Amino acid sequence: MSEEGKSFGKTVLGWWSVHLGDRNSAQARALAARLRRAGPVEALSERQVQNLAKLLSVGPSQAEKFARMVRILADVREHDTATLGSRLGADVLSDLRFQRLMRAQGAERDALLRRAISMADRRCNVAALAKDIWVWDDATRTRWCFHYYGADAPSDLAKEPAQ
C-alpha cells in the first residue's frame, strides 16, 4: 500500500494516469510501447515501474506477477468506469473465448487479457483491472462472470480483494 493509505487500485490508477494514460505525451506512448514489448526483466528495469513497485511495497517474490500486471496495463489507453468484464459482454467477446479466458493461467491468461483489452476498444476501469490481475483467483473470475453477463455480483464478491 502507499504511504497515504490509498487502496491498491487507486494507487495503480494514479500511476497509470501519469505514466501511461496521457496518450498525448510522447513519454507515455514510449513507455507503453516498451512495456507492451518487454519481458519481465525489461519491464522491471523501467524507472517508472520501479516507482510503482515502491508505492505498492512489491517484494522480490511478487516481481513476476507485478511485471505481468504492468505489461497488461500498458495495453489500456483509456480509463472507464466499466470493468473489463462488463465491457466484454454484449457481443464483444464470444462466450467460448470468455470461458477460455476464465480457465487460462500464466502467459496464456496474459495474452488473452491483452486481446480482450483490444476488443474492448482498449478502455476499461484501470483500478479494477489492476486489482483483478493482482488477485486472479476464483472470486475474481466469478465476479468477472457476473459482469460479463451483465449482472451485479453478489455483495460478498463485490468487496475489494485483500492485498
Rosetta blueprint (number, residue, H / E / L):
1 M L
2 S L
3 E L
4 E L
5 G L
6 K L
7 S L
8 F H
9 G H
10 K H
11 T H
12 V H
13 L H
14 G H
15 W H
16 W H
17 S H
18 V H
19 H H
20 L L
21 G L
22 D L
23 R L
24 N L
25 S L
26 A H
27 Q H
28 A H
29 R H
30 A H
31 L H
32 A H
33 A H
34 R H
35 L H
36 R H
37 R H
38 A L
39 G L
40 P H
41 V H
42 E H
43 A H
44 L H
45 S L
46 E L
47 R H
48 Q H
49 V H
50 Q H
51 N H
52 L H
53 A H
54 K H
55 L H
56 L H
57 S L
58 V L
59 G L
60 P H
61 S H
62 Q H
63 A H
64 E H
65 K H
66 F H
67 A H
68 R H
69 M H
70 V H
71 R H
72 I H
73 L H
74 A L
75 D L
76 V L
77 R L
78 E E
79 H E
80 D L
81 T L
82 A L
83 T L
84 L H
85 G H
86 S H
87 R H
88 L H
89 G L
90 A L
91 D L
92 V L
93 L L
94 S L
95 D H
96 L H
97 R H
98 F H
99 Q H
100 R H
101 L H
102 M H
103 R H
104 A L
105 Q L
106 G H
107 A H
108 E H
109 R H
110 D H
111 A H
112 L H
113 L H
114 R H
115 R H
116 A H
117 I H
118 S H
119 M H
120 A L
121 D L
122 R L
123 R E
124 C E
125 N L
126 V H
127 A H
128 A H
129 L H
130 A H
131 K H
132 D H
133 I H
134 W H
135 V L
136 W L
137 D L
138 D H
139 A H
140 T H
141 R H
142 T H
143 R H
144 W H
145 C H
146 F H
147 H H
148 Y H
149 Y L
150 G L
151 A L
152 D L
153 A L
154 P L
155 S H
156 D H
157 L H
158 A H
159 K L
160 E L
161 P L
162 A L
163 Q L
